[in-house]
Amino acid sequence: MEKKIRYGLIGIGAQGGTYARLLTNGPSPFPGMPVAPCPPHCALGALCDIDPAKEAYCKENYPDVPFFSDWKELIASGTCDAIITTLPHFYHHEIAIYAMEHGMNVLGEKPAGIRQKDVLAMNACAKAHPEVSFGIMFNQRTNLLYQKIKEIVASGEMGQIRRTQWMINNWWRPDSYYQQSAWRATWGGEGGGVLVNQAPHQLDLWQWICGVPVKVFSKNLNGCHRDIAVENDVTMMCEFANGAIGTFTTCTHDACGTDRLEIDLDGGKIVVDDSKKATVYRYQKDGQPCQEDTLNASMSMMEVAMLTSGNGAGSLCSIETFENTDGWGTQHLTVMENFALHILTGSPLLAPGEEGINGVNLANSSQLSAWTGREVMNPCDPEEYAAELNKLIAAEGKFPVRE
């Protein structure tokens, strides 16, 4: 029998409950939707929640799986080889640090944390404990479409990035969503809105593919068309190290939302629609690949007019398309299997936990820019960000401020 990594799920809410179903080949929550099978090196080892109703649910649906109401007891129990932290965001780093200090492998849920200073502490702990594995649930990195785009950009075949933009507005959430839990959409309970809940995967992918921005200016609207305190409409402008400009736009009040990534490069353009279909346009002249600089220096306005009117011979671009469609649960289970194999064989992690700080940094920089009305460096000052967040938590009056 193949060795399996037993996962302990800490927090059996919407996400933890989903992972429990995936790890036990449970049914999809959506009628008729196919479910990815649990991979060969993964198993459900233990469950943990402080809610008595969740305990009753777990004991009814998973009677053979040990249940704990104290996550420290779960870590010490010997019933699992790794934990997944499916709890409110402020607890991610605290539990991860304790677990690693006690010899437990950690697959952290996104985001890695709320504050840069907390994630830095978690990363330092991981570095101090190389004997344990540390990953993060960036399941979108398993999307073969984005993997191929990353390879194209990283290869340099299309030159440097000139500008990039991601509009990811298909996070529509009605008020009923925010009313599910008291911690949702609060500064003290969740630490923010769309930047820390819905969009972390895209913030990660954007930097994973295009590089880490160095400056950020952001306009964020709090409670836009919703009865909430936190940001749910964000327009962010970033500058990258090579001088390229990028924009990131996201919201939760667009019921006809858009998911479109564009990357303009010296040698063409990459467009992704709905995270499913990519189109790669490569510049060409006389049938040979070229860069935009060549077209700019060599084409007359007559040639341009003929091309744009449809009378020209040939095209400015060759076109390649590719698609990716995953079944429900495939991406999350792929991360779990990758993490399990890393523990068992030392194979590379697709999403190392230490890389979770990049998205947190960008979210913090966006928030600090919006709160102060100025452009900020990325990463921003962690203490200034923490102080500004605590002002909002104090004004909200629902949760204690954070040290």
N, C-alpha and C positions, 0 to 999 in steps of 0.2 A: 504494500500500500504506500502511495506517495505521501511524503511528509506534508502536513498542512499547518499553516499559521492560523492560530485561533485568535479571532478578533474580539476584543471586549468593547462594547458600545456604551459610551458614557453619555446619557441623555437620550431618551426614547421619545422624542417629539416627532415632527413630520420627517426630518431627515434620518434620525436614528431608526425610526420605524421602517423607513424605506430600506435602509441598509440591512436590517434584520430580515426583511422579506427576501432581499437579493441573496443574502448569504445562506438562505434555507430553501431557495428555489420556490419562494412563495409567489402568489399570483400578482399580476400587475394591478395597480389601483384603477386602471382604465380598461373598461371592457373591450375585449378583442385585441388588445395590444400585446404582441409577443414579448416574452421575457427572456433576457439573456441568462443562460445557465450559470450557476456558481462555478467559478474556475477551479481547477484541480488542486491548487495549493492553498485554498482559503476555506475557512469554516467559521461559524459563529460560536464563540467560546463563552461569553458572559454578557449580561445586560445590567444596566445600572440607571436608576432614576430615583429622585426623592419624592415623587408624586405617588401616593397610594393607588390612584386609579391606573397609573402606568404599570405599577407592580402587578395589579390584578390582571391587566391586559397581557402582560408578558407571561405570567404563570399559566394563563389560559391558552395562549397561542404557542408558547415555547416551553412546555412543562419540563423538558429535559435539559434546559439551559439554565445554569446558575444565575440567580438574580441577586443584586446588591443595592442597598439604598445609600451606601457610602462608597464613593469612588476610590478612596484610599484602600478600603477593604478589598475592592475588586483587584486593584493593582497588586496587593499582597497575597492574593488568594491562590495563585498558581493555575487559575482556570483559563488564562489567555496568554498569548505571546506578544500581542500588540494591542494598543488601544486606538480608538477613533473618538475624537472629541466633538461630539455633536451637541454642543451646549451654546448658550448665548455667548457672543463674541468676546466679551471681557474675560471669560474664564479660560479661553483657549491656551494662553501662554502659561497661566498659573498651573493648570493640570499637566501640561506638557513638561514643564520644568520639574515638577514633583515626580512625574513618571520616569523621566530620564535619569534623575538622581537616584531612583530606586531600581534601575536596571531594566526598565520597560521600554520597548520599542513604541514609537509614537507616529501615527499617521494623522496629522492635524487636519481638521476641517477648515475650509476657507471662511473668512479671511484669517491670516496667520494671527492677527490680533487687531486691536483698534489703534493703539498708539505705537509709534515707532520705537519709543523707549522700552516698551514691554517686549516687542519682537526682538530687539537687540539683545535683551537679557535672555530670551529663549534661545536665540542662535548661539550666544556665548555658552550656554549650558550644553547645547548639542556638541559644540566644539570640544568642551571639557570632558565629554562622555562619548568618545568615538566607538566604544564597545556596543552602543545601542544605535539602532537605525532611526532616522528622522525624515519623514516625508510629509507632503501636503496634498490635499485632495484637489489638485488642479486637473479635473477630469477632462477639460477641453483640450489639454495637451495630447490626449489620446486620439483626437480627431485627425485622421490621416490627411485630410485636406490641409489643415494648418501645419502639420508636420512637413508636408511637401513644400508649402509656401516658405516656411522657415529655411528649408534646405536651399531653395532658389535664391532667397535674399542673402543668406550667409555665404553662398558660393561666390558671390560677386559677379556672376555672369551678366547681370543686368545693371551693374554699376551701383552707385550709392543711392540711397533714398533721398528724394528731393522734398517731398511732402507726403503726409499720410493723414487720413481721417477715418474715424469710426463713428458711425451713427448707430447706436444700439438702443432703440426706443421701444422694443417689444417686450417690456417688463410690466405690462398693464396690471395694476393691482387696485381693486376697489377698496372702499373703506372696510369692508368685512374682513379683508386680509389683515389689515393693521390691527383689527380688534380681536384677533385670535389669542394674543398674549399681551400681558401688561408691559412687558419689556420691549415689544416691537415699536419701531419708529420713535424711540426716545433717545435723548442724548446720554442719559445715565444707564439705560438698560442695553441699548444696542450700539451706541456710539456714533450713530449716523443713520443714513437712509440708503439710497440706491448705491452709493459708492462702497458701502461696507456689506451690503446684503445681496443685491442682484448683480452688480457689475464687476465684482472682483475677478471673475474668470477672464473677462475681456481686458481689464486692466493688466492682468498677467500676460495674456497672449500678445497684446499690443507691444509690450516691452520685450517679451521673449523673442518676437519676430523682428521688431524695428529698432530695438535698443532702448536704453533707459533715458528719458528726457532729463535735461539739466535745469530747465526753468519752467515755471508754471504760472499762468494767469487764468483765474477761473471765476465765472459768474454762476453761483448756485442759488436756486430758489428753494426756500424751506416751506413745506406745506402747500405746495402749488396744486390747487384744485383738490386738496385732500385735507382732512382734519387731523393733521399730524404736525410735529414740531421740527422734524429733520428734513434734510435735502431730498427732494424727489424730482428735481429738474436741474441738470448740470450741463454747462457748456465750458469746456476747458481748452485752452490754447497752450501748447507746449513747444519748447525749443529743444532740439536734439544737439548732440555734441558737434555734429558736422554743420550746424546752422540750419538744418531742415526744420520746417514748422509742421506741427501736427495738431489736429483738433479731435476732441473726444466729446461726444454729445450723448446724453442718456437721460431718460425720464421714466416715470411709472404711471403717467396719466394719459398715454396715447393708446387708445383701444385698437387702432389700426397700425401698430408699430412697425418700424423699419429696423432691419439688421443689415448694415452694409459697411464693409471695410474696403478702403481704397489705399493703395500704396503706389505712389508715382516714383519711378526710378529713372536714372540716366538712360537706360535702355528700353523703357517701356512702362507698363502699368499692370498691377494685379488688382482685381476686383473680386470680392467675395460677397455673395448674397445669401442671407438667411443661414449662414454658417454651414451651408450644404453644397453650394456650387461656386467654383472659382473659375475665373477667366483671366488668362495671362496674355497680355498684348505685348509683343516684342517688336520694337521698331526695326524696319528694314529698308534698304535702298538698293534697287536693282536686284532684289531677291536675296540680298545678303544682310545679316544682322548688323545693326549699327546703333549709335546713340543719338539722342535728340540733338546734340551739338552738331553732329554731321548733317542732319536734316536742316537745322537752322542755318548753317553756313553755306549749304549747297543748293537749296531750293528757291526758285524764283516765285514771285507771286502768281505768275501764269500757271505754273505747275500746281501751286496750292489751290488756285481757283478750279483747275480741272479736276483735282482730286475731290474737293468738297462738292463739286457739282455732279460728280459721278461719271465724268467723262475721261478720267485719267486712266492710264495703263498701270495696273497693279495697285498695290495698297501700301499705306505707310506701316502696316503692322501684319505680322503673322499672329494667328490666334490659336491658343490651346485652352481646352476646358477639361475640368475633372470635377468629380462629385464625391461626396461621402454621405452615407445615410446609416446611422447606428440605431439599433433597437433599444427599447427602454432598458436602462441599467447597464448597458454595455460599457460605457465610458467609465462609470464609477468602479465597476468590477475590474476593468482593465488596470486602473490605478492600484486597486487592492492586490491583484495578482502580481503586478510589477513590484510592489512593495514586499510582498511575500517572498518572491524569488530573490529580491535583494537581500533579505534576511537569510535565506537558505543557501544561496550560492554566491552572493556578492556581486550579482549583475547590476549594471548601472540603474540608478533611479531616473525615471522620467521626470519627476517633480521633486527634487530635493527640498526638504523643509526650509533650509536656509534661504531659498529663493522667494519664499513667501513675503519677505520684507519689501520687495520691489513694488508690489501692488499697494501695500500699506503706506509706503513712502509717498506714492503718487496720490493716494486718497487723502493723506494728511496734508500734502502740499496744496491740493485743490481746495480743501476746507479752509486752511489757513489763509490762502489767497482770497477766498470769498469773504471770510470774516473780517479781514483787514483791508480789503480793497486794493491790494498791491501785488505785483509780481513777486514770487518767492523762488528761491533756489530749491532744487530737488536733489537730495532730501532737504526738507526744511529743518529749522531748529526744533529738535524734539521737545525741549522744555517750553518754548513759546507755544507750540501746538498744544501740549498737555495743559498749560495754564489757561489758554483760551477755551479749550473743551470743558474744563472745570467750571468756568464762568457760566457756560450754558447749562451744565448739569445742576449747578447751584440755583440758577434762575428757574429751572424746570421744577425743582423741589421734590422729585419722586425717588431719587436714588442718592446715596452719598457720593461726594466728590472723591476722585481717585488720587492716591499719593503719586 
